[in-house]
């Protein structure tokens, strides 16, 4: 199944509907985090009553979300004012909480204050001939659905000295319509942790929390490549903090991401 087929499930419009996803969208024993987070965001979108764009989404990965087993999402509007709406979503499988997400949506307003971003994309042109090939049993299953052109950093488990990572990304199956916020959200989580390249041997890693901010609404061509540049701000005692910038095809900054990651390398 493609990302669009999964994320456009009409059951997401109703709280506590029975949902599931196939094994091919897993990373390890749990769902690909970009997919599970996108489920939460789509549930929130259904509950917007007017034209408000996503400003930020904060997600905590509480426990594993298993493929092939039913789960439910419950989304509530915490407050909806004149300009902003705050929502909270909880994803449960059986009697266990798997994810919690809080989204902030708002209307654009007139303002005389404008501070352009000073961040510049340093990636080279997309090299489609150098897309990472999917290797079944070696890479997470969901990798079969994404195209990654890595340009910065090193391969996971290569005992590298660097902790930065970057390249271009898109889904192998083009979206049904335009590339939107849901696609960007999922793709932003497609890259391995910046810490894994520093491991000497295969080691699991797990996102504990993820916060992403959107600088504008996302409406791009279906075949657009998105740029990704991530750095490790700090890592010690088994936990690291990673920041990433996500760029559009014209190298415009679209979103800012921060994750806390646990790495099990001992």
Backbone as JSON, one array per atom type, in Angstrom:
{
  "sequence": "XXXXXXXXXXXXXXXXXXXXXXXXXXXXXXXXXXXXXXXXXXXXXXXXXXXXXXXXXXXXXXXXXXXXXXXXXXXXXXXXXXXXXXXXXXXXXXXXXXXXXXXXXXXXXXXXXXXXXXXXXXXXXXXXXXXXXXXXXXXXXXXXXXXXXXXXXXXXXXXXXXXXXXXXXXXXXXXXXXXXXXXXXXXXXXXXXXXXXXXXXXXXXXXXXXXXXXXXXXXXXXXXXXXXXXXXXXXXXXXXXXXXXXXXXXXXXXXXXXXXXXXXXX",
  "N": [[0.84, -1.2, 0.0], [0.44, 2.29, -0.7], [1.68, 5.4, 0.75], [-0.26, 7.43, 0.48], [-2.62, 5.9, 0.15], [-2.87, 4.76, 2.68], [-3.0, 7.01, 4.4], [-5.24, 8.33, 3.58], [-7.4, 6.98, 4.52], [-10.77, 6.86, 5.18], [-11.72, 6.29, 7.71], [-10.22, 7.65, 9.56], [-11.52, 9.97, 10.04], [-13.23, 9.65, 12.12], [-13.4, 9.46, 15.62], [-11.91, 6.86, 17.52], [-12.26, 4.85, 15.59], [-11.56, 1.66, 14.08], [-8.35, 0.95, 13.02], [-5.54, -0.03, 10.95], [-2.29, -1.1, 9.78], [0.05, -2.3, 7.27], [2.8, -4.72, 7.5], [4.87, -3.89, 5.86], [5.28, -1.24, 6.33], [6.79, -0.87, 8.58], [9.41, -0.11, 10.99], [11.78, -1.93, 12.29], [10.21, -3.49, 15.0], [8.05, -1.87, 15.24], [5.69, 0.64, 13.98], [6.71, 2.71, 11.24], [7.8, 5.81, 12.27], [7.18, 8.23, 10.99], [4.86, 7.6, 9.6], [2.99, 6.83, 11.62], [2.83, 9.23, 13.04], [1.83, 10.87, 11.06], [-0.72, 9.75, 10.77], [-1.88, 10.69, 13.14], [-1.84, 13.47, 12.69], [-3.48, 13.68, 10.42], [-5.92, 12.93, 11.52], [-6.32, 15.15, 13.15], [-6.58, 17.18, 11.21], [-9.08, 16.6, 10.15], [-10.71, 17.7, 12.03], [-10.56, 20.4, 11.96], [-12.29, 23.42, 11.57], [-12.16, 25.61, 9.95], [-10.0, 27.48, 7.69], [-7.01, 26.89, 8.69], [-3.56, 26.71, 9.15], [-0.99, 24.27, 9.87], [1.1, 25.02, 12.53], [2.83, 23.86, 14.42], [3.84, 20.61, 15.59], [3.91, 18.33, 18.16], [5.19, 15.32, 19.28], [5.12, 12.39, 21.24], [6.62, 9.29, 21.44], [5.36, 6.71, 22.88], [5.07, 3.92, 23.17], [5.53, 0.78, 21.33], [3.93, 0.48, 18.12], [2.13, -1.92, 16.61], [2.18, -3.78, 13.55], [-0.61, -4.89, 11.56], [-2.39, -5.21, 13.65], [-5.33, -3.97, 15.25], [-5.84, -0.49, 15.93], [-6.68, 2.6, 17.62], [-7.47, 6.08, 17.26], [-7.93, 8.92, 19.18], [-9.02, 12.14, 19.04], [-9.08, 15.38, 20.37], [-10.34, 18.7, 20.53], [-8.67, 21.1, 22.17], [-8.78, 23.84, 22.52], [-10.26, 26.38, 20.58], [-9.75, 29.36, 19.23], [-10.09, 32.77, 18.02], [-7.99, 32.97, 16.19], [-6.27, 30.77, 16.54], [-5.96, 27.2, 17.0], [-5.81, 24.5, 19.22], [-5.0, 21.1, 19.52], [-5.27, 17.72, 20.79], [-4.12, 14.47, 20.4], [-4.49, 10.98, 20.94], [-3.12, 7.84, 20.49], [-4.04, 4.52, 20.63], [-3.42, 1.07, 21.16], [-5.0, -1.86, 21.71], [-5.14, -1.85, 25.16], [-3.15, -0.04, 25.57], [-1.27, 2.97, 25.49], [0.24, 4.28, 22.65], [1.17, 6.49, 21.14], [1.29, 10.03, 21.68], [0.15, 13.17, 20.65], [0.36, 16.68, 20.12], [-1.07, 19.34, 18.44], [-0.73, 22.54, 16.9], [-2.58, 24.94, 15.29], [-3.16, 27.67, 13.04], [-4.48, 30.81, 11.77], [-3.14, 32.77, 9.09], [-1.95, 36.08, 9.64], [-1.98, 39.65, 9.2], [1.07, 41.4, 9.49], [3.66, 43.63, 10.4], [6.15, 42.79, 10.99], [8.92, 41.05, 9.88], [11.2, 38.53, 9.55], [13.61, 37.16, 7.73], [14.72, 33.79, 7.08], [17.97, 32.76, 8.0], [19.18, 30.42, 7.44], [20.78, 28.31, 5.12], [20.5, 26.02, 2.47], [22.82, 23.49, 1.94], [23.12, 21.37, 0.26], [24.07, 19.48, -2.66], [23.02, 19.26, -6.16], [20.18, 17.11, -6.84], [20.91, 13.68, -7.12], [19.81, 11.34, -8.87], [20.72, 8.93, -9.75], [22.02, 7.9, -7.64], [20.39, 6.94, -5.59], [19.64, 5.45, -2.51], [19.68, 1.98, -2.49], [17.05, -0.33, -1.75], [17.38, -2.85, 0.65], [16.19, -5.8, 1.49], [15.6, -7.1, 4.69], [17.88, -5.99, 5.68], [17.57, -3.22, 5.74], [15.11, -1.05, 7.34], [11.68, -2.0, 6.86], [9.94, -0.06, 5.77], [11.58, 1.44, 4.13], [11.41, 0.64, 1.52], [9.56, 2.22, 0.35], [10.45, 4.81, 0.11], [12.55, 7.24, -1.48], [15.85, 8.02, -1.13], [18.43, 10.25, -1.49], [21.38, 10.32, -0.36], [23.77, 12.68, 0.77], [25.33, 13.8, 2.69], [27.15, 12.93, 5.66], [27.47, 9.54, 6.9], [27.2, 5.94, 6.34], [24.92, 4.0, 8.36], [26.17, 2.45, 11.34], [28.9, 2.52, 10.8], [31.0, 3.38, 12.29], [31.67, 6.08, 12.14], [33.11, 9.38, 12.42], [31.74, 11.72, 12.12], [28.61, 13.39, 12.82], [26.62, 14.5, 11.39], [24.0, 14.62, 8.89], [22.53, 14.34, 5.68], [20.55, 15.01, 2.71], [18.49, 14.39, -0.22], [14.96, 13.72, -0.55], [12.02, 11.76, -1.25], [8.76, 10.24, -1.79], [8.59, 7.06, -3.37], [6.28, 6.3, -4.74], [4.34, 8.58, -6.3], [2.46, 11.26, -4.78], [-1.17, 11.41, -4.71], [-2.24, 13.85, -5.32], [-1.16, 17.11, -4.82], [2.07, 17.59, -3.22], [1.95, 17.65, 0.21], [1.55, 18.88, 3.62], [1.34, 16.54, 5.17], [2.84, 14.66, 3.72], [5.41, 15.83, 3.85], [5.82, 15.75, 6.62], [5.93, 12.95, 7.14], [8.13, 12.17, 5.52], [10.2, 13.59, 6.71], [10.91, 12.05, 8.82], [12.12, 9.88, 7.76], [14.84, 9.45, 7.52], [17.71, 7.76, 8.91], [18.7, 7.89, 12.39], [21.0, 10.46, 13.28], [22.92, 9.54, 14.94], [23.41, 6.85, 14.49], [25.36, 6.34, 12.55], [27.67, 6.6, 13.94], [27.91, 4.37, 15.44], [29.61, 1.3, 16.15], [28.74, -1.19, 15.47], [25.76, -2.93, 14.31], [23.03, -1.43, 15.87], [20.14, -0.76, 17.78], [17.94, 2.1, 17.65], [15.78, 4.61, 18.96], [13.2, 6.96, 18.57], [12.28, 9.23, 21.03], [10.9, 11.6, 21.52], [9.45, 14.11, 19.39], [9.52, 17.16, 17.79], [8.2, 19.41, 15.53], [8.21, 22.25, 13.45], [6.38, 24.25, 11.19], [7.02, 26.5, 8.6], [5.43, 27.54, 6.67], [2.42, 26.92, 4.76], [2.22, 23.79, 3.01], [2.43, 23.06, -0.31], [3.26, 21.59, -2.97], [4.72, 20.5, -6.14], [3.91, 17.16, -7.29], [6.11, 15.56, -7.89], [8.22, 16.62, -6.52], [11.42, 16.89, -4.95], [12.51, 16.88, -1.58], [14.7, 18.61, 0.58], [17.01, 17.67, 3.18], [18.72, 18.33, 6.1], [20.58, 17.46, 8.84], [21.81, 17.73, 12.19], [23.69, 16.67, 15.07], [23.14, 17.91, 18.19], [23.85, 17.26, 20.77], [24.97, 14.43, 22.57], [24.87, 11.95, 25.0], [25.22, 9.45, 27.53], [23.44, 7.65, 26.4], [21.4, 9.04, 25.1], [20.45, 11.33, 22.55], [20.24, 14.6, 21.03], [18.8, 15.81, 18.17], [18.76, 18.09, 15.5], [17.04, 19.28, 12.59], [16.75, 20.72, 9.31], [14.27, 21.18, 6.86], [13.96, 21.43, 3.44], [12.52, 22.93, 0.47], [12.11, 22.21, -3.1], [13.24, 24.42, -4.36], [15.13, 25.14, -2.61], [14.1, 26.5, -0.46], [13.45, 27.15, 2.95], [11.35, 25.04, 4.73], [10.53, 23.71, 7.07], [11.32, 23.09, 10.56], [12.94, 20.79, 12.63], [13.15, 18.81, 15.61], [14.48, 16.16, 17.47], [14.5, 13.87, 20.22], [16.54, 11.18, 20.78], [16.97, 7.8, 21.64], [19.74, 5.68, 21.85], [21.0, 2.4, 21.55], [23.78, 1.21, 22.0], [25.57, -0.28, 23.44]],
  "CA": [[0.0, 0.0, 0.0], [1.19, 3.53, -0.72], [1.42, 6.31, 1.85], [-1.54, 8.1, 0.26], [-3.71, 4.97, 0.42], [-2.99, 4.6, 4.13], [-3.32, 8.25, 5.1], [-6.56, 8.79, 3.14], [-8.43, 6.09, 5.06], [-11.86, 7.7, 5.72], [-11.97, 5.98, 9.13], [-9.51, 8.63, 10.38], [-12.43, 11.09, 10.33], [-14.05, 9.34, 13.29], [-12.69, 9.03, 16.81], [-12.01, 5.47, 17.98], [-12.43, 3.87, 14.52], [-10.54, 0.61, 14.03], [-7.39, 1.18, 11.95], [-4.38, -0.91, 10.97], [-1.34, -0.86, 8.69], [0.77, -3.54, 6.97], [4.18, -4.91, 7.96], [5.8, -3.21, 4.96], [5.47, 0.14, 6.81], [7.42, -0.92, 9.89], [10.84, 0.0, 11.21], [11.92, -2.86, 13.4], [8.95, -4.12, 15.41], [7.0, -0.86, 15.37], [5.38, 1.41, 12.79], [7.53, 3.85, 10.85], [7.32, 6.95, 13.05], [6.59, 9.24, 10.12], [3.5, 7.18, 9.27], [2.12, 6.9, 12.8], [2.62, 10.64, 13.34], [0.93, 11.39, 10.02], [-2.08, 9.33, 11.14], [-2.37, 11.61, 14.17], [-2.08, 14.78, 12.09], [-4.66, 13.61, 9.55], [-7.07, 12.95, 12.42], [-6.51, 16.55, 13.56], [-7.06, 17.95, 10.06], [-10.52, 16.36, 9.99], [-11.46, 18.42, 13.05], [-10.48, 21.84, 11.73], [-13.56, 23.92, 11.04], [-11.9, 26.66, 8.96], [-8.7, 27.4, 7.03], [-5.89, 27.16, 9.59], [-2.44, 25.84, 8.79], [-0.23, 23.71, 10.98], [2.29, 25.73, 12.98], [3.76, 22.94, 15.08], [3.33, 19.32, 16.04], [4.79, 17.72, 19.17], [4.81, 13.92, 19.41], [5.87, 11.49, 22.11], [6.48, 7.89, 21.09], [5.24, 6.11, 24.21], [5.29, 2.49, 23.07], [5.49, 0.3, 19.95], [2.66, 0.32, 17.4], [2.36, -3.15, 15.88], [1.51, -3.96, 12.27], [-1.64, -5.92, 11.46], [-3.26, -5.22, 14.82], [-6.16, -2.77, 15.26], [-5.56, 0.6, 16.87], [-7.65, 3.69, 17.56], [-6.99, 7.44, 17.54], [-8.93, 9.83, 19.74], [-8.54, 13.53, 18.93], [-9.97, 16.37, 20.98], [-9.99, 20.1, 20.38], [-8.47, 21.67, 23.5], [-9.3, 25.21, 22.44], [-10.27, 27.0, 19.26], [-10.05, 30.78, 19.36], [-10.29, 33.53, 16.79], [-6.91, 32.75, 15.24], [-5.49, 29.55, 16.76], [-6.62, 26.0, 17.51], [-4.91, 23.51, 19.82], [-5.61, 19.77, 19.57], [-4.52, 16.64, 21.41], [-4.48, 13.15, 19.89], [-3.92, 9.82, 21.61], [-3.24, 6.61, 19.7], [-4.0, 3.36, 21.52], [-3.54, -0.28, 20.59], [-5.45, -2.59, 22.89], [-5.32, -0.93, 26.29], [-1.88, 0.64, 25.77], [-1.01, 4.19, 24.74], [1.43, 4.16, 21.8], [1.64, 7.82, 20.79], [0.52, 11.22, 22.05], [0.57, 14.3, 19.82], [-0.35, 17.95, 20.28], [-0.91, 20.18, 17.26], [-1.14, 23.95, 16.97], [-3.0, 25.43, 13.98], [-3.49, 29.09, 13.13], [-4.69, 31.59, 10.55], [-2.15, 33.8, 8.8], [-2.42, 37.42, 9.99], [-1.15, 40.76, 8.74], [2.07, 41.84, 10.46], [4.76, 44.42, 9.82], [7.41, 42.16, 11.39], [9.34, 39.98, 8.99], [12.61, 38.16, 9.73], [13.89, 36.04, 6.83], [15.59, 32.75, 7.61], [19.38, 32.86, 7.62], [19.67, 29.07, 7.12], [20.95, 28.05, 3.7], [20.67, 24.62, 2.12], [24.17, 23.27, 1.41], [23.13, 20.15, -0.54], [24.28, 19.57, -4.09], [21.84, 18.86, -6.94], [19.71, 15.73, -6.67], [21.6, 12.67, -7.93], [18.86, 10.24, -8.9], [21.45, 7.69, -10.0], [22.63, 7.46, -6.39], [19.38, 6.69, -4.57], [19.98, 4.28, -1.7], [18.86, 0.82, -2.86], [16.42, -1.04, -0.63], [17.89, -4.2, 0.89], [15.27, -6.47, 2.4], [16.24, -7.77, 5.8], [18.98, -5.16, 6.16], [16.99, -1.91, 6.02], [13.73, -1.09, 7.81], [10.76, -2.37, 5.78], [9.34, 1.11, 5.11], [12.53, 2.03, 3.18], [11.03, 0.28, 0.16], [8.61, 3.21, -0.14], [11.04, 6.14, 0.04], [13.78, 7.42, -2.25], [16.77, 8.88, -0.4], [19.72, 10.54, -2.13], [22.24, 10.78, 0.73], [24.9, 13.48, 0.33], [26.14, 14.18, 3.85], [27.19, 11.91, 6.69], [28.0, 8.21, 6.57], [26.25, 4.85, 6.48], [24.75, 3.53, 9.74], [27.04, 1.42, 11.93], [30.21, 2.55, 10.13], [31.99, 3.93, 13.22], [32.07, 7.38, 11.6], [33.39, 10.45, 13.38], [30.77, 12.8, 11.92], [27.25, 13.12, 13.3], [25.64, 15.22, 10.58], [23.38, 13.77, 7.89], [21.72, 15.15, 4.79], [20.31, 14.57, 1.35], [17.18, 14.68, -0.79], [14.02, 12.65, -0.23], [10.64, 11.79, -1.72], [8.15, 8.92, -1.87], [8.72, 6.43, -4.68], [4.97, 6.44, -5.34], [3.97, 9.99, -6.23], [1.17, 11.54, -4.15], [-2.32, 11.46, -5.6], [-2.43, 15.24, -5.74], [0.06, 17.86, -4.54], [2.85, 17.24, -2.04], [1.41, 18.51, 1.25], [2.15, 18.83, 4.96], [1.41, 15.15, 5.63], [3.98, 14.03, 3.05], [6.65, 16.37, 4.43], [5.96, 15.23, 7.98], [6.38, 11.56, 7.11], [9.48, 12.08, 4.94], [11.18, 14.16, 7.63], [11.32, 11.01, 9.78], [12.57, 8.72, 6.99], [16.28, 9.26, 7.62], [18.16, 7.15, 10.16], [19.22, 8.82, 13.38], [22.36, 10.93, 13.02], [23.84, 8.83, 15.85], [23.67, 5.46, 14.09], [26.59, 6.25, 11.78], [28.79, 6.58, 14.88], [27.96, 3.06, 16.09], [30.6, 0.37, 15.59], [28.05, -2.4, 15.04], [24.31, -2.71, 14.28], [22.48, -1.06, 17.17], [18.84, -0.13, 17.65], [17.72, 3.47, 18.13], [14.35, 4.88, 19.07], [12.8, 8.34, 18.85], [11.49, 9.38, 22.24], [10.01, 12.74, 21.3], [9.7, 14.79, 18.12], [8.85, 18.46, 17.67], [8.45, 19.96, 14.21], [7.54, 23.52, 13.19], [6.2, 24.53, 9.78], [7.15, 27.92, 8.34], [4.36, 27.93, 5.75], [1.63, 25.79, 4.29], [2.99, 23.02, 2.03], [1.68, 22.73, -1.52], [4.35, 21.49, -3.93], [4.48, 19.51, -7.2], [3.91, 15.76, -6.85], [7.41, 14.93, -8.09], [9.26, 17.45, -5.88], [12.35, 16.38, -3.95], [12.69, 17.73, -0.41], [16.04, 18.54, 1.15], [17.07, 17.36, 4.62], [20.04, 18.48, 6.69], [20.44, 17.24, 10.28], [23.03, 17.74, 13.01], [23.54, 16.26, 16.46], [23.54, 18.99, 19.1], [24.46, 16.71, 21.98], [24.65, 13.04, 22.86], [25.58, 11.4, 26.15], [24.48, 8.54, 28.41], [22.43, 6.89, 25.67], [20.36, 9.88, 24.49], [20.97, 12.42, 21.75], [19.31, 15.62, 20.54], [19.08, 16.05, 16.76], [18.0, 19.13, 14.82], [17.06, 19.16, 11.14], [16.04, 21.64, 8.45], [13.69, 20.56, 5.67], [13.92, 22.43, 2.37], [11.77, 22.64, -0.73], [12.91, 21.99, -4.31], [13.97, 25.66, -4.67], [15.99, 25.35, -1.45], [13.43, 27.34, 0.52], [13.27, 26.47, 4.22], [9.94, 24.73, 4.94], [10.21, 23.23, 8.41], [12.4, 22.87, 11.51], [12.62, 19.57, 13.36], [14.05, 18.4, 16.7], [14.13, 14.86, 18.06], [15.33, 13.23, 21.25], [16.7, 9.8, 20.33], [17.7, 6.86, 22.48], [20.54, 4.75, 21.06], [21.39, 1.26, 22.38], [25.0, 0.77, 21.32], [26.51, -0.95, 24.35]],
  "C": [[0.87, 1.25, 0.0], [0.85, 4.37, 0.51], [0.05, 6.97, 1.69], [-2.73, 7.17, 0.53], [-3.94, 4.79, 1.91], [-3.53, 5.87, 4.79], [-4.7, 8.79, 4.7], [-7.67, 7.84, 3.55], [-9.54, 6.94, 5.69], [-12.16, 7.44, 7.19], [-11.27, 6.97, 10.05], [-10.4, 9.83, 10.73], [-13.21, 10.88, 11.62], [-13.18, 8.89, 14.46], [-12.98, 7.56, 17.11], [-12.37, 4.47, 16.88], [-11.3, 2.86, 14.56], [-9.66, 0.82, 12.79], [-6.29, 0.14, 12.05], [-3.46, -0.53, 9.82], [-0.54, -2.13, 8.47], [2.22, -3.53, 7.44], [5.17, -4.12, 7.12], [6.04, -1.75, 5.35], [6.07, 0.17, 8.21], [8.89, -0.5, 9.83], [11.13, -0.8, 12.47], [10.56, -3.47, 13.73], [7.79, -3.15, 15.47], [6.77, -0.14, 14.04], [6.46, 2.44, 12.51], [6.96, 5.1, 11.5], [6.69, 8.04, 12.21], [5.16, 8.9, 9.74], [2.58, 7.33, 10.47], [1.83, 8.35, 13.18], [1.68, 11.28, 12.32], [-0.51, 10.97, 10.26], [-2.68, 10.32, 12.15], [-2.72, 12.97, 13.58], [-3.32, 14.76, 11.2], [-5.94, 13.62, 10.38], [-7.37, 14.37, 12.88], [-7.08, 17.38, 12.42], [-8.57, 17.8, 9.89], [-11.33, 17.21, 10.96], [-11.27, 19.94, 12.98], [-11.77, 22.32, 11.07], [-13.39, 25.08, 10.07], [-10.44, 26.54, 8.5], [-7.59, 27.84, 7.98], [-4.77, 26.19, 9.25], [-1.72, 25.34, 10.04], [0.99, 24.57, 11.28], [3.3, 24.77, 13.59], [3.04, 21.66, 15.48], [4.36, 18.71, 16.98], [4.29, 16.3, 19.44], [5.72, 13.2, 20.4], [5.56, 10.05, 21.71], [6.53, 7.08, 22.39], [5.57, 4.62, 24.19], [5.17, 2.04, 21.63], [4.07, 0.18, 19.41], [2.84, -0.82, 16.41], [1.56, -3.22, 14.58], [0.45, -5.06, 12.36], [-2.59, -6.01, 12.62], [-4.07, -3.93, 14.87], [-5.7, -1.75, 16.29], [-6.6, 1.69, 16.66], [-6.96, 5.03, 17.84], [-8.16, 8.25, 18.08], [-8.35, 11.23, 19.74], [-9.56, 14.47, 19.54], [-9.43, 17.77, 20.74], [-9.88, 20.69, 21.79], [-9.02, 23.09, 23.58], [-9.24, 25.67, 21.01], [-10.71, 28.45, 19.4], [-10.2, 31.45, 18.02], [-9.23, 33.2, 15.74], [-6.23, 31.39, 15.36], [-6.35, 28.43, 17.33], [-5.56, 25.04, 18.03], [-5.66, 22.19, 19.94], [-4.68, 18.78, 20.24], [-5.04, 15.32, 20.87], [-3.76, 12.07, 20.68], [-4.17, 8.6, 20.75], [-3.05, 5.43, 20.64], [-4.14, 2.08, 20.72], [-3.83, -1.22, 21.75], [-5.7, -1.6, 24.0], [-4.06, -0.11, 26.57], [-1.77, 1.9, 24.89], [0.3, 4.02, 23.95], [2.02, 5.52, 21.44], [0.7, 8.86, 21.39], [1.04, 12.38, 21.22], [-0.28, 15.53, 20.11], [-0.03, 18.83, 19.09], [-1.42, 21.59, 17.5], [-1.39, 24.44, 15.55], [-3.38, 26.91, 14.1], [-3.76, 29.68, 11.76], [-3.5, 32.53, 10.34], [-2.76, 35.16, 9.1], [-1.48, 38.46, 9.4], [-0.19, 41.18, 9.85], [3.16, 42.6, 9.75], [6.12, 43.81, 10.13], [7.73, 41.0, 10.46], [10.84, 39.75, 9.16], [12.9, 36.97, 8.82], [14.85, 35.04, 7.46], [17.01, 32.94, 7.1], [19.96, 31.5, 7.24], [19.7, 28.87, 5.61], [21.17, 26.56, 3.47], [22.03, 24.43, 1.45], [24.25, 21.99, 0.57], [23.46, 20.45, -1.99], [23.01, 19.21, -4.83], [21.45, 17.41, -6.66], [20.45, 14.81, -7.63], [20.73, 11.41, -7.94], [19.54, 8.9, -9.15], [22.05, 7.11, -8.72], [21.61, 7.36, -5.26], [19.75, 5.42, -3.82], [19.09, 3.1, -2.08], [18.29, 0.13, -1.63], [16.98, -2.46, -0.56], [17.02, -4.87, 1.95], [16.04, -7.24, 3.47], [17.41, -7.01, 6.39], [18.47, -3.79, 6.57], [15.6, -2.07, 6.62], [12.77, -1.29, 6.64], [10.21, -1.15, 5.04], [10.26, 1.75, 4.08], [12.18, 1.7, 1.74], [10.1, 1.32, -0.47], [9.21, 4.6, -0.32], [12.31, 6.12, -0.8], [14.65, 8.43, -1.51], [18.07, 9.02, -1.19], [20.62, 11.17, -1.06], [23.45, 11.52, 0.17], [25.82, 13.9, 1.48], [26.07, 13.08, 4.9], [27.71, 10.6, 6.16], [26.91, 7.17, 6.76], [26.1, 4.48, 7.96], [25.75, 2.43, 10.09], [28.42, 1.37, 11.27], [31.3, 3.15, 11.01], [32.55, 5.28, 12.73], [32.33, 8.37, 12.73], [32.37, 11.58, 13.29], [29.41, 12.4, 12.46], [26.23, 13.97, 12.56], [25.15, 14.28, 9.48], [22.54, 14.64, 6.97], [21.57, 14.55, 3.41], [18.92, 14.97, 0.9], [16.26, 13.47, -0.59], [12.67, 12.87, -0.93], [10.08, 10.37, -1.65], [8.34, 8.36, -3.27], [7.4, 6.47, -5.44], [4.52, 7.89, -5.19], [2.63, 10.16, -5.52], [0.05, 11.62, -5.17], [-2.56, 12.87, -6.14], [-1.13, 16.0, -5.51], [0.79, 17.28, -3.33], [2.42, 18.19, -0.92], [2.11, 18.29, 2.59], [2.31, 17.4, 5.47], [2.59, 14.42, 5.01], [5.3, 14.52, 3.65], [6.88, 15.8, 5.82], [6.51, 13.81, 7.97], [7.81, 11.44, 6.59], [10.54, 12.6, 5.9], [11.67, 13.14, 8.65], [11.9, 9.79, 9.07], [14.06, 8.43, 7.16], [16.65, 8.55, 8.92], [18.65, 8.22, 11.13], [20.65, 9.22, 13.02], [23.38, 10.17, 13.85], [24.24, 7.45, 15.34], [24.96, 5.31, 13.3], [27.83, 6.19, 12.67], [28.92, 5.25, 15.61], [28.94, 2.14, 15.37], [29.95, -0.89, 15.03], [26.55, -2.11, 15.02], [23.73, -2.53, 15.68], [21.11, -0.43, 16.96], [18.85, 1.31, 18.18], [16.23, 3.73, 18.1], [14.1, 6.35, 19.36], [11.92, 8.37, 20.09], [10.46, 10.49, 22.09], [10.42, 13.45, 20.02], [8.87, 16.06, 18.08], [9.21, 19.05, 16.31], [7.58, 21.21, 14.0], [7.51, 23.77, 11.69], [6.19, 26.04, 9.54], [6.06, 28.44, 7.41], [3.54, 26.7, 5.42], [2.42, 25.09, 3.17], [2.07, 22.63, 0.88], [2.66, 22.75, -2.69], [4.01, 20.47, -5.02], [4.65, 18.08, -6.69], [5.3, 15.12, -6.92], [8.55, 15.68, -7.41], [10.12, 16.63, -4.92], [12.43, 17.38, -2.81], [14.09, 17.52, 0.15], [15.99, 18.35, 2.66], [18.5, 17.51, 5.08], [19.9, 18.43, 8.21], [21.8, 17.26, 10.96], [22.68, 17.21, 14.4], [24.02, 17.4, 17.35], [24.28, 18.45, 20.32], [24.05, 15.26, 22.1], [25.5, 12.55, 24.02], [24.65, 10.48, 26.91], [23.29, 7.89, 27.71], [21.34, 7.69, 25.01], [21.02, 11.02, 23.72], [19.86, 13.37, 21.31], [19.72, 15.99, 19.12], [18.18, 17.15, 16.23], [18.11, 18.94, 13.32], [16.3, 20.3, 10.49], [15.51, 20.87, 7.25], [13.46, 21.67, 4.65], [13.06, 21.97, 1.21], [12.68, 22.5, -1.94], [13.68, 23.23, -4.77], [14.86, 26.09, -3.51], [15.41, 26.32, -0.43], [13.2, 26.53, 1.8], [11.78, 26.29, 4.5], [9.6, 24.38, 6.38], [11.48, 23.04, 9.22], [12.01, 21.71, 12.41], [13.63, 19.35, 14.49], [13.55, 17.1, 17.29], [15.06, 14.54, 19.21], [15.35, 11.73, 20.94], [17.46, 9.0, 21.37], [18.45, 5.89, 21.58], [21.09, 3.66, 22.0], [22.62, 0.6, 21.75], [25.96, 0.02, 22.22], [26.32, -2.46, 24.32]]
}
